[in-house]
Amino acid sequence: ALPICTLCRPDRLPYAENTFDLVISNLSLHWVNDLPLALKEAKRVLKPDGLFLMSILGGQTLSELRQAFVAADLERRGGVAPHVSPMAGIGDLGNLLSLAGLSLTTADSQSFPIMFPDPL
């Protein structure tokens, strides 16, 4: 049976080095507190020449929501507090993958603008 981990911390994977040919992280790494460590952990459990695939929210994701929170905070409180997690840019992600020891890295981004007729 293949070892599968659906509920584990990405910065502390419970597997030995060189366990997997493929590691996939789908829309979860943008929530970790230590992204560089989580990427190093993915590299650690990969076999040599293994493949790491990840999708992550990044860059300007939720920028409109951030702007709305800033405007509301300034109006109501006179200051600004963070309400949305920070998102890494595509260039930063490519650099982090390389710093984690992954080779032949490719970073790509796609935007999916969604418009709503009104806020509700």
PyMOL commands that set and color helices and strands:
alter all, ss='L'
color gray80, all
select helices_A, chain A and resi 29-31+35-45+63-77+90-99
alter helices_A, ss='H'
color red, helices_A
select strands_A, chain A and resi 20-26+46-55
alter strands_A, ss='S'
color yellow, strands_A
deselect
rebuild
show_as cartoon
